[in-house]
Amino acid sequence: MKTNSLPFYDMSDNPTGCCPRFKPEGWDGVELKLRDKPFVRAETSSVLHVPLNMGKVMSRVFEHMEASGAYDETDFIVMSRDLSPWKGEHLFAAGNPVEDEEMTTVSGDFITKVFEGSYRDAKHWHDQMQTLAAARGNKDAEVWFFYTTCPKCAKAYGKNYVVGLARL
């Protein structure tokens, strides 16, 4: 893929009015090349890896991104990972700086894999992403997940697609 570009995420197929229906084609087995790609960085609180304030944080960040013109539906991903059993980190692709939010950049090459299933499978998905990265030379890869729909929309669509990303 071209540097700093992401696979297409069709925002127009959105019968719930919340999260668009995710189409996994084009996301599985892709190598993403990110170089100083800007992101909004946010944290959530968790109890034993179960997020407590995810909806509130997501709403706040998206509201600030839209107000600043940083939200671009043609360049969309939210990369998430657990920093501990008590805290999650989330990176929102941003087209420009967002007032009242922490900004960061990401550089690196990532391999992707699409999973489908319950959030409780995330530990197994993490292990699979580590194995994929190890096969490419990184034995202790940083692993992120792109949760493509909220739990309510996943239930409505009958599928819960999650994209794993492992740093190579």
Buried (B, 14 or more C-beta within 10 A) or exposed (E): EEEBEBBEBEEEEEEBEEBBBBBBEBBBEBEBBBEEBBBBBBEBEBEEBEBEEBEEBBEBBBEBBEEBEBBEEEBBBBBBBBEEEEEBBBBBBBBEEBEEBEBEEBEBBBBBBBBEBEBEBBEEBBEBBBEBBEEEEBEEBBBBBBBBBBBEBBEBBEBBBBBBBBBB
